[in-house]
Amino acid sequence: MGRKQAYAVIYLDFPTENYAKVIFEALKPETKTSPTPRAKVGLRRETRNLVLLFKARDVAALRASVNSILRFTNSLMQILDMVKEAHGR
């Protein structure tokens, strides 16, 4: 019996197109190299949305990859919110 791969597609909708652009650019390097050959991440931007495409050898690797990218994305959102608040926009 062959190994089954695990996949996930996550759509993220951001409050503005600028948020999506900044986060897209910050995540791009994370998709170029993977810390493990067990998982790959694809990324594309559609106006103010990001589409994250995950492919992994197993569910554990998929979960770790999804968690890592979503945690990083959440941190970026918090930073953008703080910058926005500091500049009064």
KELUM-470539 format. One record per residue: residue in three letters; x, y, z of N, C-alpha, C in turn. Coordinates in steps of 0.1 Angstrom, whole numbers, padded with zeros to 4 digits, always signed. Atoms other than C-alpha are relative to their C-alpha. Layout:
residues N
AlaXYZXYZXYZ/...
end
This chain:
residues 89
Met+0008-0012+0000+0000+0000+0000+0009+0012+0000/Gly-0008-0012+0002+0015+0034-0011-0004+0010+0011/Arg+0003-0011-0009+0017+0064+0011-0009+0010-0006/Lys+0009-0011+0004-0010+0090+0009+0005+0013+0004/Gln-0004-0013-0003-0002+0126+0007-0011+0008+0006/Ala+0010-0008-0006-0020+0153+0026+0000+0014-0006/Tyr+0001-0013+0006-0032+0186+0011-0009+0009+0007/Ala+0009-0010-0006-0048+0218+0023+0001+0013-0009/Val+0001-0013+0007-0059+0250+0006-0007+0010+0010/Ile+0006-0010-0009-0065+0281+0028-0001+0013-0007/Tyr+0002-0014+0006-0080+0314+0016+0000+0010+0012/Leu+0000-0011-0010-0072+0345+0037-0004+0013-0006/Asp+0005-0013+0005-0091+0377+0032+0004+0011+0010/Phe-0006-0010-0008-0074+0408+0044-0008+0013-0001/Pro+0008-0012+0000-0089+0442+0053+0003+0009-0012/Thr-0004-0009+0011-0070+0460+0025+0009-0008-0009/Glu-0009+0006+0010-0051+0452-0006+0015+0002+0005/Asn-0014-0002-0005-0020+0467+0010+0004-0010+0010/Tyr-0003+0011-0010-0022+0442+0039+0004-0013-0008/Ala-0003+0012+0007-0023+0414+0014+0013+0000-0007/Lys-0013-0002+0007+0006+0428-0006+0012-0002+0010/Val-0011+0001-0010+0028+0432+0025+0002-0014+0005/Ile-0001+0013-0005+0020+0398+0039+0005-0010-0011/Phe-0004+0009+0011+0024+0381+0005+0016+0001-0002/Glu-0014-0002+0002+0059+0396+0001+0008-0006+0012/Ala-0006+0005-0012+0068+0386+0037+0000-0016+0000/Leu+0001+0014+0001+0056+0350+0031+0008-0007-0011/Lys-0006+0006+0012+0072+0345-0003+0013-0007+0003/Pro-0013+0007-0002+0107+0336+0010-0003-0013+0008/Glu+0004+0012-0007+0090+0310+0033-0004-0011-0009/Thr+0004+0010+0009+0077+0292+0003+0011-0004-0010/Lys-0011+0004+0010+0110+0291-0017+0008-0011+0006/Thr-0007+0011-0006+0127+0268+0008-0008-0005+0011/Ser+0007+0006-0011+0113+0244+0032+0010-0006+0010/Pro-0009+0006-0009+0129+0234+0064+0000-0015+0000/Thr+0000+0015+0001+0119+0198+0057-0006-0004-0014/Pro+0005+0005+0013+0113+0179+0025-0014-0006+0001/Arg+0013+0007-0002+0081+0165+0040-0012+0009-0004/Ala+0011-0009+0003+0060+0196+0032+0005+0012-0010/Lys-0002-0011+0009+0058+0223+0005-0012+0010+0001/Val+0010-0010-0001+0039+0256+0005+0000+0008-0012/Gly+0001-0009+0012+0026+0275-0025-0008+0012+0005/Leu+0006-0013-0004+0013+0311-0023-0004+0008-0013/Arg+0003-0010+0010-0006+0334-0046-0009+0011+0006/Arg+0008-0012-0004-0023+0368-0042-0011+0003-0010/Glu+0011-0005+0009-0057+0378-0056-0006+0012+0007/Thr+0004-0013-0006-0062+0415-0048+0002+0000+0015/Arg-0002+0000-0015-0068+0415-0010-0001-0013+0006/Asn+0001+0013-0005-0068+0378-0007+0013-0008-0002/Leu-0011+0009+0003-0040+0352-0003-0006-0014+0000/Val+0003+0014+0001-0043+0316-0013+0012-0008+0004/Leu-0011+0008-0004-0020+0292+0006-0003-0015-0004/Leu+0001+0014+0005-0015+0257-0010+0010-0008+0007/Phe-0009+0009-0008+0000+0230+0013-0001-0014-0006/Lys-0001+0014+0004+0012+0196+0002+0011-0006+0009/Ala-0009+0007-0009+0028+0172+0026+0000-0015-0001/Arg-0001+0015+0000+0039+0136+0029-0010-0007+0009/Asp+0009+0006-0010+0017+0130+0059-0007+0011+0007/Val+0009-0010-0007-0009+0147+0081+0008+0008+0011/Ala-0009-0007-0010+0017+0156+0108+0008+0011-0006/Ala-0008-0010+0007+0039+0174+0084-0010+0011-0005/Leu+0010-0010+0005+0008+0192+0069-0004+0009+0012/Arg+0005-0008-0012-0004+0203+0104+0011+0010+0004/Ala-0011-0008-0004+0031+0216+0113+0002+0012-0010/Ser-0002-0010+0010+0034+0235+0080-0011+0010+0001/Val+0012-0009-0001-0001+0250+0083+0002+0009+0012/Asn-0001-0007-0013+0005+0260+0119+0011+0011-0001/Ser-0012-0009+0001+0039+0276+0111-0004+0012-0008/Ile+0003-0011+0009+0026+0297+0082-0011+0009+0006/Leu+0011-0008-0006-0006+0308+0100+0005+0008+0012/Arg-0006-0008-0011+0014+0318+0131+0008+0012-0005/Phe-0008-0010+0006+0037+0338+0110-0009+0011-0006/Thr+0010-0009+0006+0008+0354+0092-0007+0008+0011/Asn+0007-0007-0011-0009+0363+0125+0010+0010+0006/Ser-0010-0009-0006+0023+0379+0138+0002+0012-0010/Leu-0001-0011+0009+0026+0400+0106-0012+0009+0000/Met+0012-0008-0002-0010+0411+0110+0000+0009+0012/Gln-0001-0007-0012-0004+0422+0145+0010+0012-0002/Ile-0010-0010+0002+0027+0442+0134-0006+0011-0009/Leu+0007-0010+0008+0007+0459+0106-0010+0008+0007/Asp+0010-0007-0008-0021+0468+0130+0007+0010+0009/Met-0007-0009-0009+0004+0483+0154+0006+0012-0008/Val-0006-0010+0009+0021+0503+0126-0012+0010-0004/Lys+0011-0008+0004-0013+0515+0114-0005+0009+0012/Glu+0004-0007-0012-0023+0525+0150+0010+0011+0003/Ala-0010-0010-0004+0010+0543+0156+0000+0012-0010/His+0001-0010+0010+0005+0563+0124-0014+0007-0001/Gly+0013-0006-0001-0031+0571+0132-0008-0001-0013/Arg+0008+0002+0012-0045+0556+0100-0010-0011+0001/
end
